[in-house]
Amino acid sequence: MSSNDYVKYVTQQVVKYMDTPKEQRQQQKEFKKETRTPFWSRWFGVLPISVMLWMKKRKR
């Protein structure tokens, strides 16, 4: 990818961002926050979740 292609891509993304209404950008941001996976599973996988569930079950 040449630098000219990169500049073209970045310019397109900025123009696309500027053309979308502010309300729509805020809605997209909120939707992304809601659908994001929890921090522990993103960084460490399924193991921490399984340990937490096991500990909760063990306390009962």
PDB file of N, CA, C and O in Angstrom:
ATOM      1  N   MET A   1       0.846  -1.165   0.000  1.00  0.00           N
ATOM      2  CA  MET A   1       0.000   0.000   0.000  1.00  0.00           C
ATOM      3  C   MET A   1       0.900   1.239   0.000  1.00  0.00           C
ATOM      4  O   MET A   1       1.729   1.415   0.893  1.00  0.00           O
ATOM      5  N   SER A   2       0.734   2.051  -0.964  1.00  0.00           N
ATOM      6  CA  SER A   2       1.556   3.256  -1.051  1.00  0.00           C
ATOM      7  C   SER A   2       0.993   4.339  -0.126  1.00  0.00           C
ATOM      8  O   SER A   2      -0.137   4.242   0.354  1.00  0.00           O
ATOM      9  N   SER A   3       1.785   5.343   0.104  1.00  0.00           N
ATOM     10  CA  SER A   3       1.344   6.418   0.996  1.00  0.00           C
ATOM     11  C   SER A   3       0.159   7.179   0.400  1.00  0.00           C
ATOM     12  O   SER A   3      -0.690   7.686   1.133  1.00  0.00           O
ATOM     13  N   ASN A   4       0.107   7.255  -0.919  1.00  0.00           N
ATOM     14  CA  ASN A   4      -1.014   7.930  -1.569  1.00  0.00           C
ATOM     15  C   ASN A   4      -2.322   7.179  -1.303  1.00  0.00           C
ATOM     16  O   ASN A   4      -3.356   7.797  -1.054  1.00  0.00           O
ATOM     17  N   ASP A   5      -2.273   5.854  -1.358  1.00  0.00           N
ATOM     18  CA  ASP A   5      -3.460   5.052  -1.068  1.00  0.00           C
ATOM     19  C   ASP A   5      -3.904   5.243   0.381  1.00  0.00           C
ATOM     20  O   ASP A   5      -5.096   5.334   0.675  1.00  0.00           O
ATOM     21  N   TYR A   6      -2.935   5.302   1.263  1.00  0.00           N
ATOM     22  CA  TYR A   6      -3.244   5.483   2.683  1.00  0.00           C
ATOM     23  C   TYR A   6      -3.915   6.840   2.927  1.00  0.00           C
ATOM     24  O   TYR A   6      -4.905   6.920   3.653  1.00  0.00           O
ATOM     25  N   VAL A   7      -3.391   7.876   2.338  1.00  0.00           N
ATOM     26  CA  VAL A   7      -3.977   9.215   2.480  1.00  0.00           C
ATOM     27  C   VAL A   7      -5.389   9.237   1.910  1.00  0.00           C
ATOM     28  O   VAL A   7      -6.284   9.854   2.489  1.00  0.00           O
ATOM     29  N   LYS A   8      -5.592   8.575   0.795  1.00  0.00           N
ATOM     30  CA  LYS A   8      -6.918   8.508   0.177  1.00  0.00           C
ATOM     31  C   LYS A   8      -7.905   7.790   1.105  1.00  0.00           C
ATOM     32  O   LYS A   8      -9.035   8.245   1.284  1.00  0.00           O
ATOM     33  N   TYR A   9      -7.478   6.682   1.686  1.00  0.00           N
ATOM     34  CA  TYR A   9      -8.327   5.916   2.594  1.00  0.00           C
ATOM     35  C   TYR A   9      -8.693   6.745   3.830  1.00  0.00           C
ATOM     36  O   TYR A   9      -9.859   6.798   4.222  1.00  0.00           O
ATOM     37  N   VAL A  10      -7.706   7.382   4.432  1.00  0.00           N
ATOM     38  CA  VAL A  10      -7.963   8.189   5.627  1.00  0.00           C
ATOM     39  C   VAL A  10      -8.902   9.345   5.302  1.00  0.00           C
ATOM     40  O   VAL A  10      -9.798   9.659   6.086  1.00  0.00           O
ATOM     41  N   THR A  11      -8.704   9.966   4.172  1.00  0.00           N
ATOM     42  CA  THR A  11      -9.572  11.070   3.758  1.00  0.00           C
ATOM     43  C   THR A  11     -11.007  10.591   3.578  1.00  0.00           C
ATOM     44  O   THR A  11     -11.945  11.272   3.991  1.00  0.00           O
ATOM     45  N   GLN A  12     -11.181   9.435   2.972  1.00  0.00           N
ATOM     46  CA  GLN A  12     -12.526   8.882   2.785  1.00  0.00           C
ATOM     47  C   GLN A  12     -13.193   8.605   4.129  1.00  0.00           C
ATOM     48  O   GLN A  12     -14.380   8.881   4.305  1.00  0.00           O
ATOM     49  N   GLN A  13     -12.434   8.062   5.070  1.00  0.00           N
ATOM     50  CA  GLN A  13     -12.990   7.758   6.383  1.00  0.00           C
ATOM     51  C   GLN A  13     -13.389   9.029   7.130  1.00  0.00           C
ATOM     52  O   GLN A  13     -14.434   9.068   7.779  1.00  0.00           O
ATOM     53  N   VAL A  14     -12.572  10.052   7.039  1.00  0.00           N
ATOM     54  CA  VAL A  14     -12.880  11.321   7.708  1.00  0.00           C
ATOM     55  C   VAL A  14     -14.122  11.959   7.097  1.00  0.00           C
ATOM     56  O   VAL A  14     -14.983  12.459   7.821  1.00  0.00           O
ATOM     57  N   VAL A  15     -14.218  11.945   5.783  1.00  0.00           N
ATOM     58  CA  VAL A  15     -15.390  12.522   5.112  1.00  0.00           C
ATOM     59  C   VAL A  15     -16.645  11.731   5.479  1.00  0.00           C
ATOM     60  O   VAL A  15     -17.701  12.314   5.722  1.00  0.00           O
ATOM     61  N   LYS A  16     -16.531  10.429   5.516  1.00  0.00           N
ATOM     62  CA  LYS A  16     -17.662   9.585   5.899  1.00  0.00           C
ATOM     63  C   LYS A  16     -18.107   9.905   7.327  1.00  0.00           C
ATOM     64  O   LYS A  16     -19.303   9.987   7.605  1.00  0.00           O
ATOM     65  N   TYR A  17     -17.149  10.082   8.221  1.00  0.00           N
ATOM     66  CA  TYR A  17     -17.453  10.418   9.607  1.00  0.00           C
ATOM     67  C   TYR A  17     -18.134  11.782   9.706  1.00  0.00           C
ATOM     68  O   TYR A  17     -19.105  11.946  10.444  1.00  0.00           O
ATOM     69  N   MET A  18     -17.624  12.748   8.965  1.00  0.00           N
ATOM     70  CA  MET A  18     -18.167  14.106   9.018  1.00  0.00           C
ATOM     71  C   MET A  18     -19.568  14.185   8.399  1.00  0.00           C
ATOM     72  O   MET A  18     -20.371  15.030   8.795  1.00  0.00           O
ATOM     73  N   ASP A  19     -19.863  13.319   7.444  1.00  0.00           N
ATOM     74  CA  ASP A  19     -21.166  13.334   6.779  1.00  0.00           C
ATOM     75  C   ASP A  19     -22.277  12.712   7.617  1.00  0.00           C
ATOM     76  O   ASP A  19     -23.448  13.036   7.422  1.00  0.00           O
ATOM     77  N   THR A  20     -21.931  11.826   8.543  1.00  0.00           N
ATOM     78  CA  THR A  20     -22.966  11.205   9.365  1.00  0.00           C
ATOM     79  C   THR A  20     -23.436  12.187  10.429  1.00  0.00           C
ATOM     80  O   THR A  20     -22.625  12.921  10.992  1.00  0.00           O
ATOM     81  N   PRO A  21     -24.729  12.211  10.709  1.00  0.00           N
ATOM     82  CA  PRO A  21     -25.252  13.117  11.740  1.00  0.00           C
ATOM     83  C   PRO A  21     -24.731  12.732  13.130  1.00  0.00           C
ATOM     84  O   PRO A  21     -24.411  11.571  13.385  1.00  0.00           O
ATOM     85  N   LYS A  22     -24.654  13.702  14.000  1.00  0.00           N
ATOM     86  CA  LYS A  22     -24.113  13.485  15.338  1.00  0.00           C
ATOM     87  C   LYS A  22     -24.933  12.453  16.115  1.00  0.00           C
ATOM     88  O   LYS A  22     -24.366  11.621  16.824  1.00  0.00           O
ATOM     89  N   GLU A  23     -26.246  12.501  15.988  1.00  0.00           N
ATOM     90  CA  GLU A  23     -27.106  11.556  16.698  1.00  0.00           C
ATOM     91  C   GLU A  23     -26.832  10.122  16.263  1.00  0.00           C
ATOM     92  O   GLU A  23     -26.806   9.207  17.086  1.00  0.00           O
ATOM     93  N   GLN A  24     -26.629   9.937  14.973  1.00  0.00           N
ATOM     94  CA  GLN A  24     -26.354   8.596  14.463  1.00  0.00           C
ATOM     95  C   GLN A  24     -25.000   8.094  14.966  1.00  0.00           C
ATOM     96  O   GLN A  24     -24.862   6.915  15.293  1.00  0.00           O
ATOM     97  N   ARG A  25     -24.012   8.965  15.029  1.00  0.00           N
ATOM     98  CA  ARG A  25     -22.700   8.571  15.553  1.00  0.00           C
ATOM     99  C   ARG A  25     -22.805   8.167  17.015  1.00  0.00           C
ATOM    100  O   ARG A  25     -22.174   7.200  17.442  1.00  0.00           O
ATOM    101  N   GLN A  26     -23.605   8.910  17.788  1.00  0.00           N
ATOM    102  CA  GLN A  26     -23.790   8.581  19.195  1.00  0.00           C
ATOM    103  C   GLN A  26     -24.511   7.248  19.354  1.00  0.00           C
ATOM    104  O   GLN A  26     -24.162   6.456  20.229  1.00  0.00           O
ATOM    105  N   GLN A  27     -25.511   6.995  18.519  1.00  0.00           N
ATOM    106  CA  GLN A  27     -26.225   5.720  18.575  1.00  0.00           C
ATOM    107  C   GLN A  27     -25.296   4.564  18.247  1.00  0.00           C
ATOM    108  O   GLN A  27     -25.343   3.526  18.908  1.00  0.00           O
ATOM    109  N   GLN A  28     -24.449   4.730  17.235  1.00  0.00           N
ATOM    110  CA  GLN A  28     -23.503   3.685  16.870  1.00  0.00           C
ATOM    111  C   GLN A  28     -22.516   3.432  18.004  1.00  0.00           C
ATOM    112  O   GLN A  28     -22.166   2.284  18.278  1.00  0.00           O
ATOM    113  N   LYS A  29     -22.071   4.489  18.658  1.00  0.00           N
ATOM    114  CA  LYS A  29     -21.131   4.354  19.768  1.00  0.00           C
ATOM    115  C   LYS A  29     -21.771   3.588  20.929  1.00  0.00           C
ATOM    116  O   LYS A  29     -21.139   2.706  21.509  1.00  0.00           O
ATOM    117  N   GLU A  30     -23.009   3.917  21.267  1.00  0.00           N
ATOM    118  CA  GLU A  30     -23.722   3.220  22.330  1.00  0.00           C
ATOM    119  C   GLU A  30     -23.951   1.757  21.975  1.00  0.00           C
ATOM    120  O   GLU A  30     -23.810   0.883  22.831  1.00  0.00           O
ATOM    121  N   PHE A  31     -24.301   1.482  20.726  1.00  0.00           N
ATOM    122  CA  PHE A  31     -24.519   0.103  20.292  1.00  0.00           C
ATOM    123  C   PHE A  31     -23.236  -0.711  20.419  1.00  0.00           C
ATOM    124  O   PHE A  31     -23.270  -1.861  20.858  1.00  0.00           O
ATOM    125  N   LYS A  32     -22.103  -0.118  20.036  1.00  0.00           N
ATOM    126  CA  LYS A  32     -20.827  -0.815  20.156  1.00  0.00           C
ATOM    127  C   LYS A  32     -20.487  -1.103  21.609  1.00  0.00           C
ATOM    128  O   LYS A  32     -19.957  -2.169  21.922  1.00  0.00           O
ATOM    129  N   LYS A  33     -20.789  -0.161  22.504  1.00  0.00           N
ATOM    130  CA  LYS A  33     -20.524  -0.368  23.926  1.00  0.00           C
ATOM    131  C   LYS A  33     -21.371  -1.504  24.478  1.00  0.00           C
ATOM    132  O   LYS A  33     -20.890  -2.309  25.276  1.00  0.00           O
ATOM    133  N   GLU A  34     -22.632  -1.572  24.057  1.00  0.00           N
ATOM    134  CA  GLU A  34     -23.542  -2.597  24.560  1.00  0.00           C
ATOM    135  C   GLU A  34     -23.166  -3.986  24.074  1.00  0.00           C
ATOM    136  O   GLU A  34     -23.311  -4.960  24.814  1.00  0.00           O
ATOM    137  N   THR A  35     -22.687  -4.091  22.848  1.00  0.00           N
ATOM    138  CA  THR A  35     -22.412  -5.406  22.278  1.00  0.00           C
ATOM    139  C   THR A  35     -20.984  -5.881  22.515  1.00  0.00           C
ATOM    140  O   THR A  35     -20.628  -6.993  22.124  1.00  0.00           O
ATOM    141  N   ARG A  36     -20.167  -5.053  23.150  1.00  0.00           N
ATOM    142  CA  ARG A  36     -18.777  -5.437  23.393  1.00  0.00           C
ATOM    143  C   ARG A  36     -18.708  -6.546  24.441  1.00  0.00           C
ATOM    144  O   ARG A  36     -19.480  -6.543  25.400  1.00  0.00           O
ATOM    145  N   THR A  37     -17.800  -7.482  24.264  1.00  0.00           N
ATOM    146  CA  THR A  37     -17.625  -8.550  25.232  1.00  0.00           C
ATOM    147  C   THR A  37     -16.953  -7.998  26.482  1.00  0.00           C
ATOM    148  O   THR A  37     -16.244  -6.995  26.405  1.00  0.00           O
ATOM    149  N   PRO A  38     -17.162  -8.633  27.632  1.00  0.00           N
ATOM    150  CA  PRO A  38     -16.541  -8.153  28.865  1.00  0.00           C
ATOM    151  C   PRO A  38     -15.012  -8.147  28.782  1.00  0.00           C
ATOM    152  O   PRO A  38     -14.407  -8.886  28.005  1.00  0.00           O
ATOM    153  N   PHE A  39     -14.415  -7.296  29.603  1.00  0.00           N
ATOM    154  CA  PHE A  39     -12.967  -7.113  29.603  1.00  0.00           C
ATOM    155  C   PHE A  39     -12.219  -8.421  29.824  1.00  0.00           C
ATOM    156  O   PHE A  39     -11.268  -8.726  29.104  1.00  0.00           O
ATOM    157  N   TRP A  40     -12.647  -9.193  30.817  1.00  0.00           N
ATOM    158  CA  TRP A  40     -11.904 -10.413  31.153  1.00  0.00           C
ATOM    159  C   TRP A  40     -11.903 -11.418  30.011  1.00  0.00           C
ATOM    160  O   TRP A  40     -10.876 -12.038  29.733  1.00  0.00           O
ATOM    161  N   SER A  41     -13.028 -11.585  29.356  1.00  0.00           N
ATOM    162  CA  SER A  41     -13.072 -12.564  28.268  1.00  0.00           C
ATOM    163  C   SER A  41     -12.342 -12.063  27.035  1.00  0.00           C
ATOM    164  O   SER A  41     -11.801 -12.865  26.274  1.00  0.00           O
ATOM    165  N   ARG A  42     -12.313 -10.748  26.818  1.00  0.00           N
ATOM    166  CA  ARG A  42     -11.575 -10.196  25.681  1.00  0.00           C
ATOM    167  C   ARG A  42     -10.084 -10.417  25.845  1.00  0.00           C
ATOM    168  O   ARG A  42      -9.403 -10.793  24.892  1.00  0.00           O
ATOM    169  N   TRP A  43      -9.571 -10.186  27.045  1.00  0.00           N
ATOM    170  CA  TRP A  43      -8.127 -10.243  27.248  1.00  0.00           C
ATOM    171  C   TRP A  43      -7.623 -11.640  27.605  1.00  0.00           C
ATOM    172  O   TRP A  43      -6.507 -12.004  27.232  1.00  0.00           O
ATOM    173  N   PHE A  44      -8.417 -12.417  28.313  1.00  0.00           N
ATOM    174  CA  PHE A  44      -7.912 -13.687  28.814  1.00  0.00           C
ATOM    175  C   PHE A  44      -8.695 -14.907  28.356  1.00  0.00           C
ATOM    176  O   PHE A  44      -8.329 -16.028  28.709  1.00  0.00           O
ATOM    177  N   GLY A  45      -9.743 -14.731  27.595  1.00  0.00           N
ATOM    178  CA  GLY A  45     -10.485 -15.865  27.070  1.00  0.00           C
ATOM    179  C   GLY A  45     -11.550 -16.377  28.022  1.00  0.00           C
ATOM    180  O   GLY A  45     -12.081 -15.628  28.843  1.00  0.00           O
ATOM    181  N   VAL A  46     -11.853 -17.645  27.906  1.00  0.00           N
ATOM    182  CA  VAL A  46     -12.947 -18.254  28.652  1.00  0.00           C
ATOM    183  C   VAL A  46     -12.525 -18.667  30.054  1.00  0.00           C
ATOM    184  O   VAL A  46     -13.378 -18.796  30.932  1.00  0.00           O
ATOM    185  N   LEU A  47     -11.262 -18.875  30.286  1.00  0.00           N
ATOM    186  CA  LEU A  47     -10.779 -19.376  31.571  1.00  0.00           C
ATOM    187  C   LEU A  47     -11.206 -18.517  32.762  1.00  0.00           C
ATOM    188  O   LEU A  47     -11.736 -19.080  33.719  1.00  0.00           O
ATOM    189  N   PRO A  48     -11.015 -17.210  32.773  1.00  0.00           N
ATOM    190  CA  PRO A  48     -11.450 -16.427  33.937  1.00  0.00           C
ATOM    191  C   PRO A  48     -12.951 -16.492  34.192  1.00  0.00           C
ATOM    192  O   PRO A  48     -13.392 -16.488  35.341  1.00  0.00           O
ATOM    193  N   ILE A  49     -13.728 -16.551  33.125  1.00  0.00           N
ATOM    194  CA  ILE A  49     -15.177 -16.642  33.293  1.00  0.00           C
ATOM    195  C   ILE A  49     -15.550 -17.974  33.925  1.00  0.00           C
ATOM    196  O   ILE A  49     -16.401 -18.025  34.813  1.00  0.00           O
ATOM    197  N   SER A  50     -14.923 -19.041  33.478  1.00  0.00           N
ATOM    198  CA  SER A  50     -15.232 -20.352  34.040  1.00  0.00           C
ATOM    199  C   SER A  50     -14.808 -20.430  35.504  1.00  0.00           C
ATOM    200  O   SER A  50     -15.505 -21.044  36.311  1.00  0.00           O
ATOM    201  N   VAL A  51     -13.688 -19.825  35.858  1.00  0.00           N
ATOM    202  CA  VAL A  51     -13.242 -19.817  37.254  1.00  0.00           C
ATOM    203  C   VAL A  51     -14.215 -19.013  38.111  1.00  0.00           C
ATOM    204  O   VAL A  51     -14.560 -19.433  39.215  1.00  0.00           O
ATOM    205  N   MET A  52     -14.656 -17.868  37.616  1.00  0.00           N
ATOM    206  CA  MET A  52     -15.611 -17.054  38.379  1.00  0.00           C
ATOM    207  C   MET A  52     -16.925 -17.803  38.582  1.00  0.00           C
ATOM    208  O   MET A  52     -17.488 -17.774  39.676  1.00  0.00           O
ATOM    209  N   LEU A  53     -17.416 -18.469  37.546  1.00  0.00           N
ATOM    210  CA  LEU A  53     -18.651 -19.237  37.682  1.00  0.00           C
ATOM    211  C   LEU A  53     -18.476 -20.381  38.667  1.00  0.00           C
ATOM    212  O   LEU A  53     -19.377 -20.658  39.459  1.00  0.00           O
ATOM    213  N   TRP A  54     -17.340 -21.042  38.629  1.00  0.00           N
ATOM    214  CA  TRP A  54     -17.052 -22.143  39.543  1.00  0.00           C
ATOM    215  C   TRP A  54     -17.015 -21.647  40.985  1.00  0.00           C
ATOM    216  O   TRP A  54     -17.535 -22.304  41.887  1.00  0.00           O
ATOM    217  N   MET A  55     -16.394 -20.474  41.201  1.00  0.00           N
ATOM    218  CA  MET A  55     -16.314 -19.915  42.554  1.00  0.00           C
ATOM    219  C   MET A  55     -17.704 -19.526  43.064  1.00  0.00           C
ATOM    220  O   MET A  55     -18.018 -19.754  44.232  1.00  0.00           O
ATOM    221  N   LYS A  56     -18.530 -18.948  42.207  1.00  0.00           N
ATOM    222  CA  LYS A  56     -19.886 -18.583  42.616  1.00  0.00           C
ATOM    223  C   LYS A  56     -20.698 -19.825  42.978  1.00  0.00           C
ATOM    224  O   LYS A  56     -21.441 -19.833  43.960  1.00  0.00           O
ATOM    225  N   LYS A  57     -20.544 -20.861  42.177  1.00  0.00           N
ATOM    226  CA  LYS A  57     -21.277 -22.100  42.430  1.00  0.00           C
ATOM    227  C   LYS A  57     -20.792 -22.746  43.726  1.00  0.00           C
ATOM    228  O   LYS A  57     -21.583 -23.323  44.472  1.00  0.00           O
ATOM    229  N   ARG A  58     -19.522 -22.648  43.982  1.00  0.00           N
ATOM    230  CA  ARG A  58     -18.930 -23.257  45.171  1.00  0.00           C
ATOM    231  C   ARG A  58     -19.394 -22.550  46.448  1.00  0.00           C
ATOM    232  O   ARG A  58     -19.556 -23.194  47.484  1.00  0.00           O
ATOM    233  N   LYS A  59     -19.608 -21.231  46.383  1.00  0.00           N
ATOM    234  CA  LYS A  59     -20.062 -20.477  47.551  1.00  0.00           C
ATOM    235  C   LYS A  59     -21.468 -20.876  47.970  1.00  0.00           C
ATOM    236  O   LYS A  59     -21.791 -20.819  49.156  1.00  0.00           O
ATOM    237  N   ARG A  60     -22.303 -21.274  47.035  1.00  0.00           N
ATOM    238  CA  ARG A  60     -23.692 -21.646  47.336  1.00  0.00           C
ATOM    239  C   ARG A  60     -23.766 -22.955  47.989  1.00  0.00           C
ATOM    240  O   ARG A  60     -24.858 -23.423  48.312  1.00  0.00           O
TER     241      ARG A  60
END
